[in-house]
Amino acid sequence: MGIVGSLLSAIVSLCIFFLSAIVALAIVVPFIGIVVRFRVNYNPKALSLGPAGDSIGIPDGGEDGRVVGPRVTSLLGMFLRVRRIEGWMGLYKGFMPLLLYTMMNTLFSLVWIGSSPHAPKGGYSIPRASMFQSLVYALFMAFIALPFGVLTNRAITTPHKLPAFSPRLSLKLLLTAYERRRPWVLYFTPGLLIAQALHVAFVTLVFRVVRVILVPALAYGIDGAEEDGT
């Protein structure tokens, strides 16, 4: 009965986490989508033909201030544009990749680092993690974050309406034929690999050193502090 009870407790905990992740992402994803769209929005200056037939640029605020594409100057403006064109569901583009990334990240951290089932004094429990465990976790996080980041950004900015429960069709729309045959080429997207490497270095080195300096008692988590009697 003890094994069955532990198994049921683990299933209930996973279900609660899954539901809480859905609620959290339902709040966060629209903001992420608006920021991503606003950052990739680009309005080059419109061109017209000069007297000799040469293309000349029309400066912003010049002859008529024309630019190519919609002029969006604020996050609120981007929000209103997305809601008007794509509706409320358009604000939740990228939800499924973020949900899968969150689940994979959390499950790996529970399996690799572990978590104390009983928090000290009824508070929040931060599991003890060694430098090696933190490094492996950060490497795994970087390994899955890069392709999921590419998929999430493309899912947000694509004009296609992606099905939530048809990953094969979604991947066909988001990835080129070459990328589907050789998915590892996503890791060679200019700038992304170095950005993830810097993030890993920050998580495993800078963040840990700063925490040790500022709060030595929590250097190994709350569980470690309780065991050491601090």
PyMOL CGO cylinders between C-alpha atoms (Angstrom):
from pymol import cmd
from pymol.cgo import CYLINDER

trace = [
    CYLINDER, 0.00, 0.00, 0.00, 2.99, 2.25, 0.67, 0.3, 1, 1, 1, 1, 1, 1,
    CYLINDER, 2.99, 2.25, 0.67, 4.24, 1.94, -2.92, 0.3, 1, 1, 1, 1, 1, 1,
    CYLINDER, 4.24, 1.94, -2.92, 0.76, 2.47, -4.34, 0.3, 1, 1, 1, 1, 1, 1,
    CYLINDER, 0.76, 2.47, -4.34, 0.24, 5.48, -2.12, 0.3, 1, 1, 1, 1, 1, 1,
    CYLINDER, 0.24, 5.48, -2.12, 3.57, 6.99, -3.17, 0.3, 1, 1, 1, 1, 1, 1,
    CYLINDER, 3.57, 6.99, -3.17, 2.73, 6.39, -6.82, 0.3, 1, 1, 1, 1, 1, 1,
    CYLINDER, 2.73, 6.39, -6.82, -0.70, 8.01, -6.47, 0.3, 1, 1, 1, 1, 1, 1,
    CYLINDER, -0.70, 8.01, -6.47, 0.85, 10.94, -4.60, 0.3, 1, 1, 1, 1, 1, 1,
    CYLINDER, 0.85, 10.94, -4.60, 3.40, 11.41, -7.39, 0.3, 1, 1, 1, 1, 1, 1,
    CYLINDER, 3.40, 11.41, -7.39, 0.65, 11.29, -10.06, 0.3, 1, 1, 1, 1, 1, 1,
    CYLINDER, 0.65, 11.29, -10.06, -1.47, 13.82, -8.17, 0.3, 1, 1, 1, 1, 1, 1,
    CYLINDER, -1.47, 13.82, -8.17, 1.55, 16.11, -7.75, 0.3, 1, 1, 1, 1, 1, 1,
    CYLINDER, 1.55, 16.11, -7.75, 2.33, 15.93, -11.48, 0.3, 1, 1, 1, 1, 1, 1,
    CYLINDER, 2.33, 15.93, -11.48, -1.30, 16.69, -12.34, 0.3, 1, 1, 1, 1, 1, 1,
    CYLINDER, -1.30, 16.69, -12.34, -1.32, 19.68, -10.01, 0.3, 1, 1, 1, 1, 1, 1,
    CYLINDER, -1.32, 19.68, -10.01, 1.93, 20.93, -11.52, 0.3, 1, 1, 1, 1, 1, 1,
    CYLINDER, 1.93, 20.93, -11.52, 0.59, 20.41, -15.04, 0.3, 1, 1, 1, 1, 1, 1,
    CYLINDER, 0.59, 20.41, -15.04, -2.53, 22.44, -14.27, 0.3, 1, 1, 1, 1, 1, 1,
    CYLINDER, -2.53, 22.44, -14.27, -0.55, 25.18, -12.53, 0.3, 1, 1, 1, 1, 1, 1,
    CYLINDER, -0.55, 25.18, -12.53, 1.82, 25.36, -15.52, 0.3, 1, 1, 1, 1, 1, 1,
    CYLINDER, 1.82, 25.36, -15.52, -1.15, 25.75, -17.88, 0.3, 1, 1, 1, 1, 1, 1,
    CYLINDER, -1.15, 25.75, -17.88, -2.60, 28.57, -15.75, 0.3, 1, 1, 1, 1, 1, 1,
    CYLINDER, -2.60, 28.57, -15.75, 0.76, 30.34, -15.48, 0.3, 1, 1, 1, 1, 1, 1,
    CYLINDER, 0.76, 30.34, -15.48, 1.43, 30.09, -19.21, 0.3, 1, 1, 1, 1, 1, 1,
    CYLINDER, 1.43, 30.09, -19.21, -2.10, 31.25, -19.99, 0.3, 1, 1, 1, 1, 1, 1,
    CYLINDER, -2.10, 31.25, -19.99, -1.19, 34.48, -18.19, 0.3, 1, 1, 1, 1, 1, 1,
    CYLINDER, -1.19, 34.48, -18.19, 2.37, 34.86, -19.48, 0.3, 1, 1, 1, 1, 1, 1,
    CYLINDER, 2.37, 34.86, -19.48, 2.16, 33.70, -23.14, 0.3, 1, 1, 1, 1, 1, 1,
    CYLINDER, 2.16, 33.70, -23.14, 0.18, 36.72, -24.46, 0.3, 1, 1, 1, 1, 1, 1,
    CYLINDER, 0.18, 36.72, -24.46, 2.82, 39.08, -23.05, 0.3, 1, 1, 1, 1, 1, 1,
    CYLINDER, 2.82, 39.08, -23.05, 5.63, 36.99, -24.55, 0.3, 1, 1, 1, 1, 1, 1,
    CYLINDER, 5.63, 36.99, -24.55, 3.88, 36.97, -27.91, 0.3, 1, 1, 1, 1, 1, 1,
    CYLINDER, 3.88, 36.97, -27.91, 3.39, 40.73, -27.93, 0.3, 1, 1, 1, 1, 1, 1,
    CYLINDER, 3.39, 40.73, -27.93, 7.04, 41.40, -27.02, 0.3, 1, 1, 1, 1, 1, 1,
    CYLINDER, 7.04, 41.40, -27.02, 8.34, 38.96, -29.67, 0.3, 1, 1, 1, 1, 1, 1,
    CYLINDER, 8.34, 38.96, -29.67, 6.14, 40.49, -32.38, 0.3, 1, 1, 1, 1, 1, 1,
    CYLINDER, 6.14, 40.49, -32.38, 7.11, 44.02, -31.36, 0.3, 1, 1, 1, 1, 1, 1,
    CYLINDER, 7.11, 44.02, -31.36, 10.82, 43.19, -31.46, 0.3, 1, 1, 1, 1, 1, 1,
    CYLINDER, 10.82, 43.19, -31.46, 10.71, 41.59, -34.90, 0.3, 1, 1, 1, 1, 1, 1,
    CYLINDER, 10.71, 41.59, -34.90, 8.51, 44.31, -36.40, 0.3, 1, 1, 1, 1, 1, 1,
    CYLINDER, 8.51, 44.31, -36.40, 10.53, 46.27, -38.96, 0.3, 1, 1, 1, 1, 1, 1,
    CYLINDER, 10.53, 46.27, -38.96, 9.42, 49.23, -41.05, 0.3, 1, 1, 1, 1, 1, 1,
    CYLINDER, 9.42, 49.23, -41.05, 11.94, 50.06, -43.80, 0.3, 1, 1, 1, 1, 1, 1,
    CYLINDER, 11.94, 50.06, -43.80, 11.48, 53.38, -45.52, 0.3, 1, 1, 1, 1, 1, 1,
    CYLINDER, 11.48, 53.38, -45.52, 9.42, 53.28, -48.67, 0.3, 1, 1, 1, 1, 1, 1,
    CYLINDER, 9.42, 53.28, -48.67, 11.08, 53.90, -52.04, 0.3, 1, 1, 1, 1, 1, 1,
    CYLINDER, 11.08, 53.90, -52.04, 10.02, 55.90, -55.04, 0.3, 1, 1, 1, 1, 1, 1,
    CYLINDER, 10.02, 55.90, -55.04, 11.52, 56.42, -58.46, 0.3, 1, 1, 1, 1, 1, 1,
    CYLINDER, 11.52, 56.42, -58.46, 13.52, 59.59, -58.97, 0.3, 1, 1, 1, 1, 1, 1,
    CYLINDER, 13.52, 59.59, -58.97, 13.44, 61.74, -62.09, 0.3, 1, 1, 1, 1, 1, 1,
    CYLINDER, 13.44, 61.74, -62.09, 16.13, 59.59, -63.76, 0.3, 1, 1, 1, 1, 1, 1,
    CYLINDER, 16.13, 59.59, -63.76, 14.43, 56.36, -62.82, 0.3, 1, 1, 1, 1, 1, 1,
    CYLINDER, 14.43, 56.36, -62.82, 16.73, 55.72, -59.84, 0.3, 1, 1, 1, 1, 1, 1,
    CYLINDER, 16.73, 55.72, -59.84, 15.34, 54.42, -56.57, 0.3, 1, 1, 1, 1, 1, 1,
    CYLINDER, 15.34, 54.42, -56.57, 15.56, 56.96, -53.78, 0.3, 1, 1, 1, 1, 1, 1,
    CYLINDER, 15.56, 56.96, -53.78, 14.52, 56.67, -50.17, 0.3, 1, 1, 1, 1, 1, 1,
    CYLINDER, 14.52, 56.67, -50.17, 11.71, 58.72, -48.73, 0.3, 1, 1, 1, 1, 1, 1,
    CYLINDER, 11.71, 58.72, -48.73, 12.92, 59.76, -45.25, 0.3, 1, 1, 1, 1, 1, 1,
    CYLINDER, 12.92, 59.76, -45.25, 10.62, 59.33, -42.31, 0.3, 1, 1, 1, 1, 1, 1,
    CYLINDER, 10.62, 59.33, -42.31, 8.59, 62.51, -42.04, 0.3, 1, 1, 1, 1, 1, 1,
    CYLINDER, 8.59, 62.51, -42.04, 9.80, 63.67, -45.45, 0.3, 1, 1, 1, 1, 1, 1,
    CYLINDER, 9.80, 63.67, -45.45, 7.60, 63.85, -48.53, 0.3, 1, 1, 1, 1, 1, 1,
    CYLINDER, 7.60, 63.85, -48.53, 4.86, 61.70, -47.07, 0.3, 1, 1, 1, 1, 1, 1,
    CYLINDER, 4.86, 61.70, -47.07, 6.64, 59.66, -44.38, 0.3, 1, 1, 1, 1, 1, 1,
    CYLINDER, 6.64, 59.66, -44.38, 5.74, 56.38, -46.03, 0.3, 1, 1, 1, 1, 1, 1,
    CYLINDER, 5.74, 56.38, -46.03, 7.17, 53.14, -44.67, 0.3, 1, 1, 1, 1, 1, 1,
    CYLINDER, 7.17, 53.14, -44.67, 6.76, 49.53, -45.69, 0.3, 1, 1, 1, 1, 1, 1,
    CYLINDER, 6.76, 49.53, -45.69, 4.46, 47.56, -43.41, 0.3, 1, 1, 1, 1, 1, 1,
    CYLINDER, 4.46, 47.56, -43.41, 2.29, 48.65, -40.47, 0.3, 1, 1, 1, 1, 1, 1,
    CYLINDER, 2.29, 48.65, -40.47, 3.71, 51.32, -38.22, 0.3, 1, 1, 1, 1, 1, 1,
    CYLINDER, 3.71, 51.32, -38.22, 3.54, 49.99, -34.64, 0.3, 1, 1, 1, 1, 1, 1,
    CYLINDER, 3.54, 49.99, -34.64, 5.24, 52.14, -32.01, 0.3, 1, 1, 1, 1, 1, 1,
    CYLINDER, 5.24, 52.14, -32.01, 4.13, 50.57, -28.73, 0.3, 1, 1, 1, 1, 1, 1,
    CYLINDER, 4.13, 50.57, -28.73, 3.36, 47.24, -27.09, 0.3, 1, 1, 1, 1, 1, 1,
    CYLINDER, 3.36, 47.24, -27.09, -0.26, 48.31, -26.64, 0.3, 1, 1, 1, 1, 1, 1,
    CYLINDER, -0.26, 48.31, -26.64, -0.47, 49.07, -30.34, 0.3, 1, 1, 1, 1, 1, 1,
    CYLINDER, -0.47, 49.07, -30.34, 0.91, 45.63, -31.15, 0.3, 1, 1, 1, 1, 1, 1,
    CYLINDER, 0.91, 45.63, -31.15, -1.58, 44.02, -28.77, 0.3, 1, 1, 1, 1, 1, 1,
    CYLINDER, -1.58, 44.02, -28.77, -4.52, 45.81, -30.42, 0.3, 1, 1, 1, 1, 1, 1,
    CYLINDER, -4.52, 45.81, -30.42, -3.25, 44.90, -33.90, 0.3, 1, 1, 1, 1, 1, 1,
    CYLINDER, -3.25, 44.90, -33.90, -2.88, 41.19, -33.05, 0.3, 1, 1, 1, 1, 1, 1,
    CYLINDER, -2.88, 41.19, -33.05, -6.31, 41.05, -31.40, 0.3, 1, 1, 1, 1, 1, 1,
    CYLINDER, -6.31, 41.05, -31.40, -7.90, 42.80, -34.39, 0.3, 1, 1, 1, 1, 1, 1,
    CYLINDER, -7.90, 42.80, -34.39, -6.28, 40.58, -37.04, 0.3, 1, 1, 1, 1, 1, 1,
    CYLINDER, -6.28, 40.58, -37.04, -5.90, 37.19, -35.31, 0.3, 1, 1, 1, 1, 1, 1,
    CYLINDER, -5.90, 37.19, -35.31, -8.39, 37.42, -32.46, 0.3, 1, 1, 1, 1, 1, 1,
    CYLINDER, -8.39, 37.42, -32.46, -7.81, 36.36, -28.87, 0.3, 1, 1, 1, 1, 1, 1,
    CYLINDER, -7.81, 36.36, -28.87, -6.45, 32.96, -29.91, 0.3, 1, 1, 1, 1, 1, 1,
    CYLINDER, -6.45, 32.96, -29.91, -3.70, 34.71, -31.85, 0.3, 1, 1, 1, 1, 1, 1,
    CYLINDER, -3.70, 34.71, -31.85, -2.31, 35.94, -28.53, 0.3, 1, 1, 1, 1, 1, 1,
    CYLINDER, -2.31, 35.94, -28.53, -1.69, 32.32, -27.50, 0.3, 1, 1, 1, 1, 1, 1,
    CYLINDER, -1.69, 32.32, -27.50, 0.52, 31.33, -30.40, 0.3, 1, 1, 1, 1, 1, 1,
    CYLINDER, 0.52, 31.33, -30.40, 3.57, 29.55, -29.01, 0.3, 1, 1, 1, 1, 1, 1,
    CYLINDER, 3.57, 29.55, -29.01, 1.68, 28.11, -26.04, 0.3, 1, 1, 1, 1, 1, 1,
    CYLINDER, 1.68, 28.11, -26.04, 2.37, 24.43, -26.82, 0.3, 1, 1, 1, 1, 1, 1,
    CYLINDER, 2.37, 24.43, -26.82, 6.17, 24.75, -27.33, 0.3, 1, 1, 1, 1, 1, 1,
    CYLINDER, 6.17, 24.75, -27.33, 6.46, 26.68, -24.08, 0.3, 1, 1, 1, 1, 1, 1,
    CYLINDER, 6.46, 26.68, -24.08, 4.34, 24.12, -22.24, 0.3, 1, 1, 1, 1, 1, 1,
    CYLINDER, 4.34, 24.12, -22.24, 6.45, 21.20, -23.53, 0.3, 1, 1, 1, 1, 1, 1,
    CYLINDER, 6.45, 21.20, -23.53, 9.66, 23.03, -22.63, 0.3, 1, 1, 1, 1, 1, 1,
    CYLINDER, 9.66, 23.03, -22.63, 8.39, 23.76, -19.11, 0.3, 1, 1, 1, 1, 1, 1,
    CYLINDER, 8.39, 23.76, -19.11, 7.36, 20.14, -18.55, 0.3, 1, 1, 1, 1, 1, 1,
    CYLINDER, 7.36, 20.14, -18.55, 10.65, 18.69, -19.84, 0.3, 1, 1, 1, 1, 1, 1,
    CYLINDER, 10.65, 18.69, -19.84, 12.69, 21.17, -17.84, 0.3, 1, 1, 1, 1, 1, 1,
    CYLINDER, 12.69, 21.17, -17.84, 10.82, 20.50, -14.60, 0.3, 1, 1, 1, 1, 1, 1,
    CYLINDER, 10.82, 20.50, -14.60, 10.75, 16.71, -14.94, 0.3, 1, 1, 1, 1, 1, 1,
    CYLINDER, 10.75, 16.71, -14.94, 14.48, 16.60, -15.63, 0.3, 1, 1, 1, 1, 1, 1,
    CYLINDER, 14.48, 16.60, -15.63, 15.21, 18.79, -12.61, 0.3, 1, 1, 1, 1, 1, 1,
    CYLINDER, 15.21, 18.79, -12.61, 13.10, 16.51, -10.39, 0.3, 1, 1, 1, 1, 1, 1,
    CYLINDER, 13.10, 16.51, -10.39, 14.82, 13.37, -11.66, 0.3, 1, 1, 1, 1, 1, 1,
    CYLINDER, 14.82, 13.37, -11.66, 18.37, 14.71, -11.77, 0.3, 1, 1, 1, 1, 1, 1,
    CYLINDER, 18.37, 14.71, -11.77, 18.50, 17.09, -8.79, 0.3, 1, 1, 1, 1, 1, 1,
    CYLINDER, 18.50, 17.09, -8.79, 15.57, 15.75, -6.80, 0.3, 1, 1, 1, 1, 1, 1,
    CYLINDER, 15.57, 15.75, -6.80, 13.18, 17.49, -4.45, 0.3, 1, 1, 1, 1, 1, 1,
    CYLINDER, 13.18, 17.49, -4.45, 12.45, 17.07, -0.79, 0.3, 1, 1, 1, 1, 1, 1,
    CYLINDER, 12.45, 17.07, -0.79, 8.88, 15.85, -0.23, 0.3, 1, 1, 1, 1, 1, 1,
    CYLINDER, 8.88, 15.85, -0.23, 8.66, 17.65, 3.11, 0.3, 1, 1, 1, 1, 1, 1,
    CYLINDER, 8.66, 17.65, 3.11, 9.60, 21.30, 3.28, 0.3, 1, 1, 1, 1, 1, 1,
    CYLINDER, 9.60, 21.30, 3.28, 11.26, 22.43, 6.55, 0.3, 1, 1, 1, 1, 1, 1,
    CYLINDER, 11.26, 22.43, 6.55, 8.85, 24.11, 8.96, 0.3, 1, 1, 1, 1, 1, 1,
    CYLINDER, 8.85, 24.11, 8.96, 6.10, 23.99, 6.35, 0.3, 1, 1, 1, 1, 1, 1,
    CYLINDER, 6.10, 23.99, 6.35, 8.00, 26.37, 4.06, 0.3, 1, 1, 1, 1, 1, 1,
    CYLINDER, 8.00, 26.37, 4.06, 9.28, 26.09, 0.51, 0.3, 1, 1, 1, 1, 1, 1,
    CYLINDER, 9.28, 26.09, 0.51, 11.98, 23.47, -0.03, 0.3, 1, 1, 1, 1, 1, 1,
    CYLINDER, 11.98, 23.47, -0.03, 14.93, 24.14, -2.34, 0.3, 1, 1, 1, 1, 1, 1,
    CYLINDER, 14.93, 24.14, -2.34, 16.78, 20.86, -3.02, 0.3, 1, 1, 1, 1, 1, 1,
    CYLINDER, 16.78, 20.86, -3.02, 20.52, 20.55, -2.46, 0.3, 1, 1, 1, 1, 1, 1,
    CYLINDER, 20.52, 20.55, -2.46, 22.41, 20.60, -5.77, 0.3, 1, 1, 1, 1, 1, 1,
    CYLINDER, 22.41, 20.60, -5.77, 26.14, 20.19, -6.31, 0.3, 1, 1, 1, 1, 1, 1,
    CYLINDER, 26.14, 20.19, -6.31, 28.14, 22.16, -8.85, 0.3, 1, 1, 1, 1, 1, 1,
    CYLINDER, 28.14, 22.16, -8.85, 28.20, 19.11, -11.15, 0.3, 1, 1, 1, 1, 1, 1,
    CYLINDER, 28.20, 19.11, -11.15, 24.43, 18.67, -10.90, 0.3, 1, 1, 1, 1, 1, 1,
    CYLINDER, 24.43, 18.67, -10.90, 23.88, 22.36, -11.61, 0.3, 1, 1, 1, 1, 1, 1,
    CYLINDER, 23.88, 22.36, -11.61, 26.22, 22.19, -14.62, 0.3, 1, 1, 1, 1, 1, 1,
    CYLINDER, 26.22, 22.19, -14.62, 24.49, 19.14, -16.12, 0.3, 1, 1, 1, 1, 1, 1,
    CYLINDER, 24.49, 19.14, -16.12, 21.08, 20.70, -15.51, 0.3, 1, 1, 1, 1, 1, 1,
    CYLINDER, 21.08, 20.70, -15.51, 22.15, 23.96, -17.15, 0.3, 1, 1, 1, 1, 1, 1,
    CYLINDER, 22.15, 23.96, -17.15, 23.59, 22.09, -20.15, 0.3, 1, 1, 1, 1, 1, 1,
    CYLINDER, 23.59, 22.09, -20.15, 20.36, 20.14, -20.55, 0.3, 1, 1, 1, 1, 1, 1,
    CYLINDER, 20.36, 20.14, -20.55, 18.35, 23.34, -20.22, 0.3, 1, 1, 1, 1, 1, 1,
    CYLINDER, 18.35, 23.34, -20.22, 20.49, 24.99, -22.91, 0.3, 1, 1, 1, 1, 1, 1,
    CYLINDER, 20.49, 24.99, -22.91, 20.25, 21.89, -25.12, 0.3, 1, 1, 1, 1, 1, 1,
    CYLINDER, 20.25, 21.89, -25.12, 16.44, 22.00, -25.22, 0.3, 1, 1, 1, 1, 1, 1,
    CYLINDER, 16.44, 22.00, -25.22, 16.01, 25.76, -24.85, 0.3, 1, 1, 1, 1, 1, 1,
    CYLINDER, 16.01, 25.76, -24.85, 17.63, 26.60, -28.18, 0.3, 1, 1, 1, 1, 1, 1,
    CYLINDER, 17.63, 26.60, -28.18, 15.37, 24.53, -30.49, 0.3, 1, 1, 1, 1, 1, 1,
    CYLINDER, 15.37, 24.53, -30.49, 12.29, 25.26, -28.38, 0.3, 1, 1, 1, 1, 1, 1,
    CYLINDER, 12.29, 25.26, -28.38, 13.12, 28.95, -28.51, 0.3, 1, 1, 1, 1, 1, 1,
    CYLINDER, 13.12, 28.95, -28.51, 13.32, 28.82, -32.30, 0.3, 1, 1, 1, 1, 1, 1,
    CYLINDER, 13.32, 28.82, -32.30, 10.03, 26.91, -32.52, 0.3, 1, 1, 1, 1, 1, 1,
    CYLINDER, 10.03, 26.91, -32.52, 8.29, 29.27, -30.07, 0.3, 1, 1, 1, 1, 1, 1,
    CYLINDER, 8.29, 29.27, -30.07, 9.35, 32.43, -31.89, 0.3, 1, 1, 1, 1, 1, 1,
    CYLINDER, 9.35, 32.43, -31.89, 8.37, 30.99, -35.26, 0.3, 1, 1, 1, 1, 1, 1,
    CYLINDER, 8.37, 30.99, -35.26, 5.04, 29.79, -33.88, 0.3, 1, 1, 1, 1, 1, 1,
    CYLINDER, 5.04, 29.79, -33.88, 4.34, 33.31, -32.59, 0.3, 1, 1, 1, 1, 1, 1,
    CYLINDER, 4.34, 33.31, -32.59, 5.25, 35.14, -35.79, 0.3, 1, 1, 1, 1, 1, 1,
    CYLINDER, 5.25, 35.14, -35.79, 3.92, 32.68, -38.39, 0.3, 1, 1, 1, 1, 1, 1,
    CYLINDER, 3.92, 32.68, -38.39, 0.79, 33.75, -40.32, 0.3, 1, 1, 1, 1, 1, 1,
    CYLINDER, 0.79, 33.75, -40.32, -0.40, 30.13, -40.29, 0.3, 1, 1, 1, 1, 1, 1,
    CYLINDER, -0.40, 30.13, -40.29, -2.96, 28.82, -37.80, 0.3, 1, 1, 1, 1, 1, 1,
    CYLINDER, -2.96, 28.82, -37.80, -1.13, 25.98, -36.09, 0.3, 1, 1, 1, 1, 1, 1,
    CYLINDER, -1.13, 25.98, -36.09, -3.08, 22.96, -34.75, 0.3, 1, 1, 1, 1, 1, 1,
    CYLINDER, -3.08, 22.96, -34.75, -2.48, 22.41, -31.05, 0.3, 1, 1, 1, 1, 1, 1,
    CYLINDER, -2.48, 22.41, -31.05, -2.51, 18.60, -31.17, 0.3, 1, 1, 1, 1, 1, 1,
    CYLINDER, -2.51, 18.60, -31.17, -0.91, 17.90, -34.55, 0.3, 1, 1, 1, 1, 1, 1,
    CYLINDER, -0.91, 17.90, -34.55, 2.84, 18.31, -33.99, 0.3, 1, 1, 1, 1, 1, 1,
    CYLINDER, 2.84, 18.31, -33.99, 3.79, 16.79, -37.35, 0.3, 1, 1, 1, 1, 1, 1,
    CYLINDER, 3.79, 16.79, -37.35, 1.79, 19.38, -39.29, 0.3, 1, 1, 1, 1, 1, 1,
    CYLINDER, 1.79, 19.38, -39.29, 3.02, 22.19, -37.05, 0.3, 1, 1, 1, 1, 1, 1,
    CYLINDER, 3.02, 22.19, -37.05, 6.65, 21.20, -37.54, 0.3, 1, 1, 1, 1, 1, 1,
    CYLINDER, 6.65, 21.20, -37.54, 6.07, 21.02, -41.29, 0.3, 1, 1, 1, 1, 1, 1,
    CYLINDER, 6.07, 21.02, -41.29, 4.85, 24.62, -41.22, 0.3, 1, 1, 1, 1, 1, 1,
    CYLINDER, 4.85, 24.62, -41.22, 7.52, 25.93, -38.86, 0.3, 1, 1, 1, 1, 1, 1,
    CYLINDER, 7.52, 25.93, -38.86, 10.62, 24.17, -40.19, 0.3, 1, 1, 1, 1, 1, 1,
    CYLINDER, 10.62, 24.17, -40.19, 12.07, 23.96, -43.67, 0.3, 1, 1, 1, 1, 1, 1,
    CYLINDER, 12.07, 23.96, -43.67, 12.52, 20.61, -45.37, 0.3, 1, 1, 1, 1, 1, 1,
    CYLINDER, 12.52, 20.61, -45.37, 16.26, 20.88, -44.75, 0.3, 1, 1, 1, 1, 1, 1,
    CYLINDER, 16.26, 20.88, -44.75, 15.74, 21.58, -41.04, 0.3, 1, 1, 1, 1, 1, 1,
    CYLINDER, 15.74, 21.58, -41.04, 13.38, 18.62, -40.72, 0.3, 1, 1, 1, 1, 1, 1,
    CYLINDER, 13.38, 18.62, -40.72, 15.97, 16.32, -42.29, 0.3, 1, 1, 1, 1, 1, 1,
    CYLINDER, 15.97, 16.32, -42.29, 18.81, 17.78, -40.22, 0.3, 1, 1, 1, 1, 1, 1,
    CYLINDER, 18.81, 17.78, -40.22, 17.32, 19.27, -37.04, 0.3, 1, 1, 1, 1, 1, 1,
    CYLINDER, 17.32, 19.27, -37.04, 20.76, 19.87, -35.53, 0.3, 1, 1, 1, 1, 1, 1,
    CYLINDER, 20.76, 19.87, -35.53, 21.26, 22.82, -37.92, 0.3, 1, 1, 1, 1, 1, 1,
    CYLINDER, 21.26, 22.82, -37.92, 19.06, 24.84, -35.54, 0.3, 1, 1, 1, 1, 1, 1,
    CYLINDER, 19.06, 24.84, -35.54, 22.03, 24.92, -33.17, 0.3, 1, 1, 1, 1, 1, 1,
    CYLINDER, 22.03, 24.92, -33.17, 24.05, 26.76, -35.82, 0.3, 1, 1, 1, 1, 1, 1,
    CYLINDER, 24.05, 26.76, -35.82, 21.60, 29.65, -36.08, 0.3, 1, 1, 1, 1, 1, 1,
    CYLINDER, 21.60, 29.65, -36.08, 23.83, 32.76, -35.86, 0.3, 1, 1, 1, 1, 1, 1,
    CYLINDER, 23.83, 32.76, -35.86, 24.06, 34.16, -32.35, 0.3, 1, 1, 1, 1, 1, 1,
    CYLINDER, 24.06, 34.16, -32.35, 21.87, 31.62, -30.56, 0.3, 1, 1, 1, 1, 1, 1,
    CYLINDER, 21.87, 31.62, -30.56, 24.57, 29.15, -29.53, 0.3, 1, 1, 1, 1, 1, 1,
    CYLINDER, 24.57, 29.15, -29.53, 26.81, 31.79, -27.94, 0.3, 1, 1, 1, 1, 1, 1,
    CYLINDER, 26.81, 31.79, -27.94, 23.79, 33.30, -26.17, 0.3, 1, 1, 1, 1, 1, 1,
    CYLINDER, 23.79, 33.30, -26.17, 22.91, 29.91, -24.65, 0.3, 1, 1, 1, 1, 1, 1,
    CYLINDER, 22.91, 29.91, -24.65, 26.54, 29.32, -23.67, 0.3, 1, 1, 1, 1, 1, 1,
    CYLINDER, 26.54, 29.32, -23.67, 26.60, 32.64, -21.83, 0.3, 1, 1, 1, 1, 1, 1,
    CYLINDER, 26.60, 32.64, -21.83, 23.34, 31.73, -20.10, 0.3, 1, 1, 1, 1, 1, 1,
    CYLINDER, 23.34, 31.73, -20.10, 24.79, 28.40, -18.94, 0.3, 1, 1, 1, 1, 1, 1,
    CYLINDER, 24.79, 28.40, -18.94, 27.88, 30.16, -17.60, 0.3, 1, 1, 1, 1, 1, 1,
    CYLINDER, 27.88, 30.16, -17.60, 25.69, 32.64, -15.72, 0.3, 1, 1, 1, 1, 1, 1,
    CYLINDER, 25.69, 32.64, -15.72, 23.48, 29.96, -14.15, 0.3, 1, 1, 1, 1, 1, 1,
    CYLINDER, 23.48, 29.96, -14.15, 26.31, 27.63, -13.12, 0.3, 1, 1, 1, 1, 1, 1,
    CYLINDER, 26.31, 27.63, -13.12, 29.01, 30.12, -12.16, 0.3, 1, 1, 1, 1, 1, 1,
    CYLINDER, 29.01, 30.12, -12.16, 27.93, 33.74, -11.69, 0.3, 1, 1, 1, 1, 1, 1,
    CYLINDER, 27.93, 33.74, -11.69, 24.55, 33.08, -10.05, 0.3, 1, 1, 1, 1, 1, 1,
    CYLINDER, 24.55, 33.08, -10.05, 25.95, 30.44, -7.69, 0.3, 1, 1, 1, 1, 1, 1,
    CYLINDER, 25.95, 30.44, -7.69, 28.92, 32.59, -6.66, 0.3, 1, 1, 1, 1, 1, 1,
    CYLINDER, 28.92, 32.59, -6.66, 26.70, 35.60, -6.01, 0.3, 1, 1, 1, 1, 1, 1,
    CYLINDER, 26.70, 35.60, -6.01, 24.32, 33.49, -3.91, 0.3, 1, 1, 1, 1, 1, 1,
    CYLINDER, 24.32, 33.49, -3.91, 27.21, 32.10, -1.86, 0.3, 1, 1, 1, 1, 1, 1,
    CYLINDER, 27.21, 32.10, -1.86, 28.53, 35.61, -1.22, 0.3, 1, 1, 1, 1, 1, 1,
    CYLINDER, 28.53, 35.61, -1.22, 25.19, 37.26, -0.43, 0.3, 1, 1, 1, 1, 1, 1,
    CYLINDER, 25.19, 37.26, -0.43, 23.39, 34.39, 1.37, 0.3, 1, 1, 1, 1, 1, 1,
    CYLINDER, 23.39, 34.39, 1.37, 25.92, 31.77, 2.48, 0.3, 1, 1, 1, 1, 1, 1,
    CYLINDER, 25.92, 31.77, 2.48, 23.28, 29.82, 4.44, 0.3, 1, 1, 1, 1, 1, 1,
    CYLINDER, 23.28, 29.82, 4.44, 21.37, 29.10, 1.21, 0.3, 1, 1, 1, 1, 1, 1,
    CYLINDER, 21.37, 29.10, 1.21, 24.39, 28.14, -0.86, 0.3, 1, 1, 1, 1, 1, 1,
    CYLINDER, 24.39, 28.14, -0.86, 23.17, 24.53, -1.01, 0.3, 1, 1, 1, 1, 1, 1,
    CYLINDER, 23.17, 24.53, -1.01, 19.46, 25.13, -0.69, 0.3, 1, 1, 1, 1, 1, 1,
    CYLINDER, 19.46, 25.13, -0.69, 17.15, 25.30, 2.30, 0.3, 1, 1, 1, 1, 1, 1,
    CYLINDER, 17.15, 25.30, 2.30, 17.45, 21.57, 2.92, 0.3, 1, 1, 1, 1, 1, 1,
    CYLINDER, 17.45, 21.57, 2.92, 21.21, 21.87, 3.18, 0.3, 1, 1, 1, 1, 1, 1,
    CYLINDER, 21.21, 21.87, 3.18, 20.91, 24.80, 5.57, 0.3, 1, 1, 1, 1, 1, 1,
    CYLINDER, 20.91, 24.80, 5.57, 18.53, 22.83, 7.79, 0.3, 1, 1, 1, 1, 1, 1,
    CYLINDER, 18.53, 22.83, 7.79, 20.88, 19.84, 7.87, 0.3, 1, 1, 1, 1, 1, 1,
    CYLINDER, 20.88, 19.84, 7.87, 23.84, 22.02, 8.79, 0.3, 1, 1, 1, 1, 1, 1,
    CYLINDER, 23.84, 22.02, 8.79, 21.85, 23.57, 11.64, 0.3, 1, 1, 1, 1, 1, 1,
    CYLINDER, 21.85, 23.57, 11.64, 21.98, 27.11, 10.24, 0.3, 1, 1, 1, 1, 1, 1,
]
cmd.load_cgo(trace, "trace")
